[in-house]
Each structure stands twice: as structure tokens, then as C-alpha cells.
Amino acid sequence: MSNKIKILWADDEIDLLKPQLFFLEKKGYEVITVTNGHDAYDKIKEDPDIDVIFLDESMPGISGLETLTKIKNDNFPQPVVMITKNEAENIMEEAIGSKIDDYLIKPVNPNQILLTLKKLIDNKRLVSEKTATDYQSEFRNISFEINDGPNYEEWVNIYKKIISWDLRLDESGNHSMYEILEMQKQEANKEFSKYIIKNYVDWIKKDSGPIRSNDLMKKFVINKLDPETPTVFLLLDNLRYDQWKSIEPIVSELFKIESEDYFYSILPTTTQYSRNAIFSGLMPREIEKTYPDWWLNDNEEGGKNLKEGELLVNQVKRLLRKDLKVDYIKITNVTNARNLQDNIHNVLNNNLTAIVYNFIDMLSHSRTEMEVIKELAPDEKAYRSLTKSWFLNSPIWAALQKLAQKKVQIFIATDHGTIRVKQPSRVIGDRETTTNLRYKVGRNLQYDKKDVLEIRDPFEVGLPKPNVSSSFIFAKEDTFFLYPNNYNYYNNYYNDTFQHGGISLEEMICPIIRMFPK
């Protein structure tokens, strides 16, 4: 072994263990020996590179169990193997209660020692190496699929494969492959952006292509409403597919996942556009025409998502041609969240309850603005971990746990995802140009054409025109737009932050999950 596994072995009869120690050294392990619990404890404190601890149970001074208690009380992370002369029930119960990782019976057989080490230490390394090897062989297959002209369904499968490997490499702790995976993500987003630029206008004009934001409720939720079973549609704003996969194991403890589908967020991939489209069942241009008093353009003052509840009621009525009991709840602060948790049983009185939960969106914005959140979530792995930690301790999970006791069907979805931006691109626009970093709408925009999908006529893609000469541009891949003024300051401020509004797998391919209590 190049980096030797370091074992600390505490036994007052260490001289009798020379054959076992010689065996381990021949196998490439480094063994440090001590003859009592006090020395063992001191050695662990002074040498953080120790990988595993072997403790003899019956040592003079302080026993193995007492030493174990001290080690665990100080939260040392190393696995501990207890070595005993017999399997006395009370000793083993105490040891197991004190969280030993394994035990061996004297006289200790060298092969048993090896098996224990493989299980505790090498197992993680072997899993990590196998994961890396598996990904290396799969890397070429995925690259071939990326460059083989995939359609919108195949792009979903490619994205899911990349995320699956992202999660597996994360779990295995193998960091050597992350760089290669990141390069593959970039390659995928480059080709995906080309695909969207080539096809998006046709999708909207011909009403073809994948299920998009404005079809979501109709295709997945409203047609599944059951008069006998209350339905809850939970929209977690900004939930990316990888974040869903990180909370799925928690949800699966209490709920049976009936289906995991996908839809494409419309452009711009922002709350104002995609979420209004979800709840209305209409493209933004149609919302503006049908409900002129309910739509505000980017350059107009006021809340842009204030009529989602009314839009949802009208969509249900339009599609089913009857009145159902529909409720809409929006959670934007802790008080709202606590109230939802306390009163979640009220959803059982409705045919359909839509709950919009804004935490993940706030998290991504906070990460841009607050250094402490940047440190907590420096990359995708940490962002997932933070999302999982929030969800596990959130009022919405507490509310779902209550619903797990009831007859109810639940949908979990999002409106769009986010991407970590890395490449600045200069844009010049007038005072009324929108401030979003991933898309711009305005008059006389000047920009680098290679970085964008440009839409000269917004009506072509179902978007309103704030002015007669307004056009839209959408950032590709991990690009973000900056004005020339204070360019370097804003580049440093926004680089490496999570943003949305443009074209990427992470922003556009969104999960929709249907589930029932187990």
C-alpha cells in the first residue's frame, strides 16, 4: 500500500501478539502498539492519522470499555474493534451499547483481523475505487450519447445519468473523478444549449416537444384528481433534480413513490415566468392577453406572482368544467411554515391544495449575498447537503409526516432549477433592461451572440413584449450577463453563484413526483 493504513493496538500482553503484528506489517499495515488504556487515549489525541483502534477489553488501569467510553465521549471518528477473552454477554452488550464497530475473540486469528480491516477501512476504499472505475468505463458511453444528437427524452436520460454518477462519486468519497465529471457536465450543457437554440422556437410555435411548465398541471396533476382522495401539489421553488434525489431517501421512508417524471421549464427559467405558467396552464403571453390586470412585465413595479391561486382555480375550472374545492398556500417565512405544519389536516377538506414553499430559492439568493452561506454551500455537493439538512428539519417535512397517516395523494415538483455560473459575458442595455443575470429583456440590447439564444420577436416563444421593440436574450451553459460599469467588481461578486433564467440542464429539466403514504 502506498498510503499505509495505521492501526493503534492497545493490549497489556502485546508481546504475545508478535505473529499477528508481523502478519499485518507484511500485508502493508502500520501498527502502533501501547500496553494500557491511558497511553491509547493519549496516542489518539496526538496522532489524527490513526485509521482504526484495537482495544483489549481487560487491561490494567482503565479497562478497554472505559477507554472506549472516553474515545466516544470525545467524538474521535476512528472505528474501534474490541478484543475479548470470551463472549461474556454483559461485556458484549456494554461494548455494543458504547458503539464498537466490531469485536474479535482471543486468540486472535490473523485472517479474522484482515477481514475486520477490510470491512471497516478497505471497504470504503474499495467501494470508492470501484465507483471511479465504473464511471471511467461509463464516461465514454455518456460522451457518445451527448454527441449523438439526442432528442428531448434522451437529454433527460443523459442528465439523470450524470446526476447519478455525481451522487455516487459523492457517496464514495472519491474526489479524483470530480474534475472529469465536471468537464462532462460542461460538455453536456454545451451540446444541450445548441439543442435548445435549434428547437425551442419550433416547440412553442408548433406546440410540440416535451411537456413544459404550462402543461404540467394538466398532464400530471389535474387529470389524476380523485373525488375520494385529497390531492396536495407541493412546489419547492428552485428544486434541482439532484436536490430531489438527495431528499428522496427521506421521503421514501413514509411514502411510496408512484412515479418520477420530468418536464422542461419554459424560458426564462424564473419564478415570474415558469411558475405563473404552471398555475395558469398558459404561456406568459396568453396570461397577459387573458388576464391583463394580473400580469406585470419585468420593467413594471409590483409583485409578479401574486395571482397564482386565482390562476390555478381558473385552470381547474377550464379543464374540468366544474367547480372543485381548490386551495393555494404560499410559504415565504417561518410563521407561515409553522402555521402550515399545525393546520396541515385542513388540506383533507379540499380536492386540490397547492403549496408553494420558497426556502430553496431564498437559499440560493442568500448564498449570493452572504459569505457565511457561500462557505456552507461552496459547491453542488454542499448545496445538496444543505438542502437535505433543511428538508429533514423543516416544517414541510413535519407536515408531510402528518399526512403520511392519511388517505392522500401528493405531488412534489418545482418551477425551475439553478446553475453555478462561471463565465461572464458583457451586455449593454437601457435603463429599463431587466437585472436578471441569466436573461435580459429590453430594447437595443448589445451582446456577444455566441453566448446567447436571441429572440427578436417574444411572441414567437409565448412571451409578452414590454415594448414594441423589446427582445429577449438567454444565457447558455454557465454564462452570466454583466454590464460594463464596475465590471470587475460584479464579476467577483457573482462568479460561482447559483443563478437561474437561462439555458442549462440544471435549470430546464425539472422533476415531478407522484406518491402515496405507505
Beta strands, then each sheet from edge to edge (+ up, - down):
strand 1: 6-10
strand 2: 30-34
strand 3: 52-56
strand 4: 80-84
strand 5: 102-105
strand 6: 231-236
strand 7: 255-264
strand 8: 326-331
strand 9: 352-357
strand 10: 409-413
strand 11: 419-420
strand 12: 423-428
strand 13: 439-442
strand 14: 446-447
strand 15: 452-455
strand 16: 471-475
strand 17: 479-482
strand 18: 498-499
strand 19: 509-517
sheet 1: 2+ 1+ 3+ 4+ 5+
sheet 2: 7+ 19- 10+ 6+ 9+ 8+
sheet 3: 11+ 18-
sheet 4: 14+ 12- 17-
sheet 5: 13+ 16- 15+
end
